[in-house]
Structures are given as C-alpha cells and as structure tokens.
Amino acid sequence: MFYRRKHLLAIEGLHPPEIGHLLELADSYVLLNRSGKTQRDLLRGRTLINLFFEDSTRTRTSFELAGKRLGADVINMSVSTSSVNKGETLLDTAATLNAMQCDLLVVRHNQSGAPNLLARKVDASVINAGDGTHEHPTQALLDALTIKRRKGRIEGLTVAICGDVLHSRVARSNIHLLTTMGSQVRVAGPPTLMPAEVAKFGVTVFHDMKEGLAGADIVMMLRLQKERMTSSLVPSEREYFRFWGLDAEKLAFAKPDALVMHPGPMNRGVEIDSAVADDPVRSVIKEQVEMGVAVRMAVLDTLSRGDGRNDA
C-alpha cells in the first residue's frame, strides 16, 4: 500500500503514488456501490465521529454513508447543541473525543489548521473535511476521480478553475492535486477574488473568463462565498454572472468535449447557468456527488488499516 500516513489533513505534500492509491481504491468502491453490495465488515467494531463546526450536506452525509457501508459505528456530533457551543475550547473537545476512544475523526472547521491541531491531540486518525480557506482534500480526490473516469487520465489535461479562488479551499486542494498529477491548471477570476501569490502554486492566472476557458478540457466552477467576505468584493450578483458566470456562450471557448464541474452548493444564475449545470452530456456535477462516497470509503479504508505511522 502506498499511503502510509495516519491522517489525511491536506493534499499539499502528498506524492503521486499516494494519490494514485486512493484513487484506484476509490474506483473499486464505485463499482462495489453500483453493484448494490455496499455493506462490508471492514470497519466493524470501529467508531467514526463526524465533527462538523460548519454546515454541510454533501460532505457529512457522504462520510456517514461511507462509514456505514464499511460497517463502522457512525456518530454525528451536532456542534450547535454540544459543549463547544457552551464555550468549550477545541483542545478540551479533543480531550473529550480522545476519552471516547474513537478510531476515525472527520473534522470540518471554519478556522484553517483546526484539523491539524486535533490530529496532534487525539489518538484517532483525523480526516480534514474542510478547514477555513486552507484545504478540502477529499473534495479534490473525488474531483480527480470524476475526471479520471470520464477522461481516462489526469496527466496532460488543461483544467480551468474559475470564480472565487480567494476563499476556496476546494481550489487550493485541487491545484495541489492536479499539478502534482501532471495537469496544466489555470485559475480565472476577478482580481478581487484571486490570492495575491496564487501563481506560485504553478498555475496560470487569467482575469478574463473567455481567455481562461480557451481550449480547456475541464471547467471547474467555484461557489461565490459571501459568508467569508469581510467587504463587498463584487459589484452585484448580476454583474458577477455577466462576466464570470458560466453559460453556453463562455463554455463554447473550452473544448467541445470539456466537462463542467462544481463542488456545490451551486448558486444558479450567479456562478453557473442552470442549462449548463443540468447539461446531461457536459455536466458531471451529479457524478461528483457519487464519487464522493466512494472516495471517502477509500480514505476510511486506508486509514483504518493502521499502517500509517507518519504525522502527516
């Protein structure tokens, strides 16, 4: 087995064989899930805790499904009704979770680095389900699996990641994964929504949507994350869609067989037109959701084997 780490905290720093192992295993789980033979005993007797400090539908539900399909005991902790909401610190929460002797801990937090802190304080394997504007590693893995299954490869493809790159942990994880696996990555968005030093990550930056999409194999749209904005960074949703929303006219600049992706939740009419989002040929958005369960099964499977001895 190529992945021998105890945790999955980020894509940055992973090597191609490690990513390749997770994608190959996830691909086998796609076939298993589609066959209907989903219940396995791999994680019987293991406890998985989903600790989500931020709202989530797809990620939390898919981790819950993944855990149950592998036979784990799954506990969803509601932060709004937990001691955290009463003022308990993250370190105290870590001590409590450690006393419960859980085996796998899935964490989503609004502060970058929170899963890394928990990983140093608990005995369980920690999986980052999104931390602040830092990373969302399993989202990048499911995106990569979707691409690989549809295109047959990741290496050599041109991927355009468009929109609110500044606040997107999905963009960061995808940039790390795709560049590591040999894709040519572009980022396209208004200057106000682009990290100042994003070019250092080995991507090409565009401030014109049509130029950014020209000849792209994959068009990955990002949600406009107003909840993370401390000031108005775009004039209006209507103006944003005019220049940066993906519609048929802009998509025509990509390759004729370019795939359209979106991590969800979608703001229809803001970053993507409904006709494009629901296109039965070009859009793989629903497929991404299916791949999410398989990827999270692969991650839980890999980390539960106990081979990981590194801190990463």
C-alpha positions in Angstrom: 0.0 0.0 0.0 1.4 3.4 -1.0 -0.5 5.6 1.5 1.1 5.0 5.0 0.1 8.2 6.8 -2.0 8.2 9.9 -4.1 11.2 8.8 -5.4 12.9 5.7 -5.1 16.6 6.5 -4.2 18.1 3.1 -3.3 17.3 -0.5 -0.3 19.5 -0.4 2.7 17.3 0.3 1.2 14.1 -1.0 3.1 12.2 -3.6 1.7 10.8 -6.9 1.7 7.2 -5.7 -0.2 8.1 -2.6 -2.9 10.0 -4.6 -2.9 7.2 -7.1 -3.5 4.6 -4.4 -6.5 6.4 -3.0 -8.0 7.0 -6.5 -7.5 3.3 -7.5 -9.2 2.1 -4.3 -12.0 4.6 -4.7 -12.6 3.4 -8.2 -13.1 -0.1 -6.9 -15.7 1.2 -4.4 -17.6 2.9 -7.2 -18.1 -0.5 -8.8 -19.0 -2.0 -5.5 -21.6 0.7 -4.7 -23.2 0.3 -8.1 -23.4 -3.4 -7.7 -25.6 -2.9 -4.6 -23.2 -4.9 -2.4 -22.4 -2.0 -0.2 -22.4 -3.4 3.3 -19.0 -4.7 4.4 -17.4 -5.7 7.6 -14.1 -3.9 7.1 -14.8 -1.3 9.9 -16.9 -3.5 12.2 -16.1 -2.5 15.7 -14.6 0.8 14.7 -16.1 4.2 15.6 -16.3 7.1 13.2 -17.2 10.5 14.6 -18.2 13.3 12.3 -17.4 16.6 14.0 -18.7 19.5 11.9 -18.3 23.1 13.1 -19.7 24.3 9.8 -22.9 23.4 8.0 -22.6 20.7 5.4 -24.9 18.4 3.4 -22.9 16.5 0.8 -19.7 16.1 2.8 -21.1 15.0 6.1 -23.8 12.7 4.5 -21.2 11.0 2.3 -18.9 10.4 5.2 -21.8 8.9 7.1 -22.8 6.7 4.2 -19.1 5.7 3.6 -18.7 4.7 7.2 -21.9 2.7 7.4 -21.3 0.9 4.1 -18.0 -0.2 5.6 -19.6 -1.4 8.8 -18.4 1.3 11.2 -20.4 2.8 14.1 -21.0 6.4 13.0 -21.7 9.3 15.3 -22.7 12.7 14.0 -21.8 15.3 16.6 -24.0 18.4 16.4 -21.8 21.3 17.4 -24.8 23.7 17.9 -26.0 21.5 20.8 -22.6 20.4 22.1 -20.3 21.7 24.8 -18.4 23.6 22.1 -21.4 25.9 21.8 -21.2 26.5 25.6 -17.6 27.7 25.4 -15.5 24.6 25.4 -12.2 25.0 23.7 -11.0 22.9 20.8 -8.3 21.3 23.0 -10.9 20.4 25.6 -13.1 18.9 22.8 -10.0 16.9 21.7 -9.5 15.5 25.2 -13.2 14.5 25.4 -13.0 12.8 22.0 -9.8 11.0 23.0 -11.5 9.7 26.1 -14.3 8.2 23.9 -11.6 6.2 22.1 -12.9 6.8 18.6 -10.9 5.4 15.7 -11.6 7.9 12.9 -12.4 11.6 13.3 -13.8 13.6 10.4 -13.5 17.4 11.1 -14.8 20.4 9.4 -14.0 23.8 10.9 -14.1 27.4 9.9 -10.6 28.0 11.1 -7.6 27.0 9.0 -5.4 24.5 10.8 -8.0 23.2 13.3 -7.9 19.5 12.0 -4.0 19.7 12.2 -4.3 20.8 15.9 -6.8 18.0 16.7 -4.5 15.4 14.9 -1.7 16.3 17.4 -4.0 15.8 20.4 -6.0 12.7 19.6 -5.1 9.1 19.0 -7.7 8.7 16.2 -6.9 9.1 12.5 -8.1 12.6 11.6 -9.6 13.5 8.2 -9.9 17.1 7.2 -13.4 17.7 5.8 -12.6 21.4 5.1 -10.8 23.9 7.3 -11.3 27.6 6.7 -9.8 28.7 3.4 -7.0 26.1 3.7 -7.9 22.7 2.2 -10.6 20.2 1.4 -8.6 17.1 0.4 -11.5 14.6 -0.1 -13.2 17.1 -2.5 -10.1 17.2 -4.6 -9.8 13.4 -4.6 -13.4 13.0 -5.7 -13.0 15.7 -8.4 -9.9 13.8 -9.7 -11.7 10.5 -9.7 -14.5 12.0 -11.7 -12.1 13.4 -14.2 -10.1 10.2 -14.5 -13.2 8.1 -15.0 -14.5 10.4 -17.7 -11.3 11.3 -19.4 -9.2 8.2 -18.7 -6.3 10.3 -17.3 -5.4 13.4 -15.3 -1.9 14.0 -16.7 -1.8 16.4 -19.6 -5.3 17.8 -19.2 -5.9 21.6 -19.1 -8.1 22.4 -16.1 -9.7 25.9 -15.7 -10.7 26.7 -12.1 -13.0 29.7 -12.2 -14.5 32.2 -9.8 -13.9 32.9 -6.1 -10.4 31.3 -5.8 -9.5 33.6 -2.9 -11.9 32.0 -0.4 -11.9 28.5 -1.9 -10.3 25.6 0.0 -11.6 23.4 -2.8 -9.5 25.4 -5.3 -6.4 25.0 -3.2 -6.7 21.3 -2.8 -7.5 20.8 -6.5 -4.5 23.0 -7.5 -2.1 20.8 -5.4 -3.6 17.6 -6.6 -3.9 18.4 -10.3 -0.4 20.0 -10.6 1.1 17.0 -8.7 -0.6 14.6 -11.1 0.5 16.4 -14.3 -2.4 18.6 -15.3 -2.0 22.2 -16.6 -4.0 24.3 -14.2 -5.4 27.7 -14.9 -7.3 29.9 -12.4 -9.7 32.6 -13.7 -11.5 35.2 -11.7 -11.7 38.9 -10.9 -8.6 40.4 -9.3 -10.5 41.0 -6.0 -11.2 37.2 -5.7 -7.7 36.0 -6.6 -5.0 35.2 -4.0 -2.0 37.6 -4.4 0.6 34.8 -4.8 -1.5 32.2 -6.5 0.9 31.9 -9.4 3.5 30.5 -7.1 1.4 27.3 -7.0 2.3 26.6 -10.6 -0.9 27.8 -12.2 -1.6 30.4 -14.9 -3.7 33.3 -13.9 -6.4 34.8 -16.1 -8.6 37.8 -15.4 -10.7 37.3 -18.5 -13.1 34.3 -18.3 -13.1 33.5 -22.0 -9.3 33.6 -22.2 -9.1 31.3 -19.2 -11.5 28.8 -20.7 -9.9 28.7 -24.2 -9.1 25.1 -25.1 -9.8 23.8 -21.6 -10.6 20.1 -21.0 -12.2 20.7 -17.6 -14.1 23.7 -16.4 -14.4 23.8 -12.6 -16.7 26.5 -11.3 -16.5 27.7 -7.7 -19.2 29.0 -5.4 -19.2 32.7 -4.6 -18.5 32.5 -0.8 -20.2 35.6 0.5 -20.1 34.3 4.1 -16.3 34.5 4.1 -16.1 38.0 2.6 -15.4 40.9 5.0 -16.3 43.5 2.4 -18.0 43.8 -1.0 -15.6 42.2 -3.5 -18.0 42.1 -6.4 -20.4 44.8 -7.6 -23.5 42.6 -7.7 -24.6 39.1 -8.4 -26.0 40.2 -11.7 -22.7 41.8 -12.8 -20.8 38.8 -11.5 -22.8 36.4 -13.6 -22.3 38.6 -16.7 -18.6 38.5 -16.5 -17.8 35.3 -14.5 -20.9 33.1 -14.6 -20.6 30.0 -16.8 -23.1 30.0 -19.6 -23.2 28.4 -23.0 -21.5 31.4 -24.7 -18.5 31.2 -22.4 -18.4 27.4 -22.3 -18.0 27.5 -26.1 -14.5 28.7 -25.7 -13.5 25.5 -24.0 -13.0 22.2 -25.9 -16.2 20.8 -27.4 -16.0 17.8 -25.1 -15.0 19.8 -22.0 -16.6 18.7 -18.8 -18.3 21.1 -16.4 -17.8 20.6 -12.6 -18.9 22.3 -9.4 -18.3 21.3 -5.8 -21.7 22.5 -4.6 -23.8 24.0 -3.3 -24.5 25.9 -6.5 -25.7 29.4 -6.8 -27.6 29.1 -10.1 -27.6 32.3 -12.1 -24.6 33.6 -10.1 -21.6 31.3 -10.9 -23.4 28.9 -13.3 -26.4 28.9 -15.6 -28.9 26.2 -15.0 -28.9 25.0 -18.6 -25.1 24.3 -18.3 -25.3 22.8 -14.8 -28.0 20.4 -15.9 -26.5 19.5 -19.3 -26.7 15.7 -19.5 -23.5 15.4 -21.6 -21.2 18.1 -20.4 -22.0 18.4 -16.7 -20.6 15.8 -14.2 -21.9 17.6 -11.1 -24.2 14.7 -10.0 -21.4 12.3 -10.8 -19.1 14.2 -8.4 -21.6 13.5 -5.6 -21.5 9.8 -6.3 -17.7 9.8 -6.5 -17.7 11.5 -3.0 -19.0 8.4 -1.3 -16.5 6.1 -3.0 -13.5 8.4 -2.2 -14.5 8.7 1.4 -14.9 4.9 1.7 -11.3 4.6 0.2 -9.9 7.1 2.7 -11.6 5.4 5.7 -10.5 2.0 4.5 -6.9 3.2 4.0 -6.6 5.0 7.4 -8.3 2.2 9.3 -5.6 -0.3 8.3 -3.3 1.1 10.9 -0.3 1.2 8.5 0.2 5.0 8.9 3.0 6.0 11.2 3.8 9.4 9.9 2.3 12.6 11.4 1.0 14.0 8.1 
